[in-house]
Amino acid sequence: MVNPGADEEKANKLLDLISSIEAGEITAAEAAQEFANIDAESTVASVVASNKAIEELENENLGIEDAEKLIHKQADLHPTATPLFIACSLIANKQRNQLDLTGYIALSKIKNDRYLTEEVARRAYTKEGAFSKLMATLEEKKELLKKDLYISEGAGDHVIDHFLVQELADTETMLDPETLKLVLERKDGIEPILIGFLRDLLGPQIAIAPKHTLMYPIKILGHWKSLDALPLLLKALNLCVTEQLQEIIMALVKLGSEYPVEVSEGLIGMINDPNCEDARFAAIETLGYLWSKEDNLEFLTRSIASLDLKDAFFNGMFSFLAQSLLMTGQEEASRGLSEVMEKDREKLSENLVERVGKGLELFKPQDDDRMEKVATENIYEICCKPPAAYSKNWRSTMSLRREKRLAEESGALKELEITRINELMKTAKDELCPCGSKKEFQNCCLPKLEAQKKLIDRK
């Protein structure tokens, strides 16, 4: 479950602490401890910890290998944070490793261009002149911003791992098979970085989440069945939409095939939490894939029988629970749903009664192997081939179909609203406002309509 209030409170505390550092009211060592107390895994805490390591290295209180290990760990925790790669470059410079130095500076530019807000960027760089000079070199030599040079020239594993992960994040269509092969071979180094990407892009610290950024990290973490990614994948059910939501469901099914207790508990926690609102639909569907694990089938049957009519998402919950039960192919599921329909028919909408009733009529007991198919699907097919090549019926989720329907409805409503606004804006500025206020249009609704149109255009 996402708690925006808690995230905002942490962010405000972190900003207050940054101000204290800038005012010289607190030392780097004191700041590191304070940041850790507020949020040990925040971007700011990692930046302060890496700066402290550099400071202790300079003061000869820390060896270069220990400093490198600590700073690399922070960069893996937050692979979108530019200052951490500047810190990595300082270590490479002390080691007189020019290739790694260039690689880390290139990575810092990539992160800066992709993820930093202007405000964060201003705080991140205190030596503007030196940074600008390095950026100018990278602008001229675009090949320095690509992984191929560093792989062919034998850069360090840490540099290469981060370039590979960034390519996963930046790829918008199909992934290159050679890149995927390298990623799979380097699992130990890349897995924590992919989890760090999810942490950054699902958290409150990053200003933007590029449209395709999560797609391949999610697919690969699902393939690896990474238990450490579970809390973030559950959080993503609350935040992601359309194809990314589809891949999160697939990843959770794969993870659940290996760790049924942990995944089932997480999904059930979401389903029982009304604060998760319509994210519960995707959680229900995912649990439906895992019906044969734990007591999940019993939970789904019990849940549909005890739904709260006052729940704002009652119809959606009932529909997703009913379809999930039917898709198990189990007589027990069909029988339980039939009993609920008999008992609660008068409480349900006509449309819901008709759709679920039709599903019960067509129901035939059968084996359900969807979980096994998802858990064993070929990673090269789902990453390196067009979606049409592997989009099978068992892979098309109810959640994705609902998302596409909502997107279509939203697009139609947007067009209608723009048409309405355009018609109203044909009113001359000095004419009476169409709203009936008896004020001139320019002094009444015109500014509001202009602002509303800009807002709609940005969506």
Secondary structure, DSSP 8 states (H G I E B T S, - for coil): ---HHHHHHHHHHHHHHHHHHHTTSS-HHHHHHHHHHHHTTSHHHHHHHHHHHHHHHHTTSS-HHHHHHHHHHHHHH-TT-HHHHHHHHHHHHHTT-HHHHHHHHHHHHHHHHHH--HHHHHHH-S-HHHHHHHHHHHHH-GGGGSHHHHHHTT--HHHHHHHHHHHHHH--S---HHHHHHHHHTHHHHHHHHHHHHHHHTSSS-S---TTTTHHHHHHHHHHT-GGGHHHHHHHHHH--HHHHHHHHHHHHHHHHH-HHHHHHHHHHHHT-GGGTTHHHHHHHHHHHTTTSTTHHHHHHHHHHT--TT-TTHHHHHHHHHHHHHHTT-HHHHHHHHHHHHHHGGGS-HHHHHHHHHHHHH-------HHHHHHT--HHHHHHS-GGGT--GGG--HHHHHHHHHHHHHHHHHHHHHHHHHHHTTS-TTSB-TTSSSSBGGGTTHHHHHHHHHHHHH-
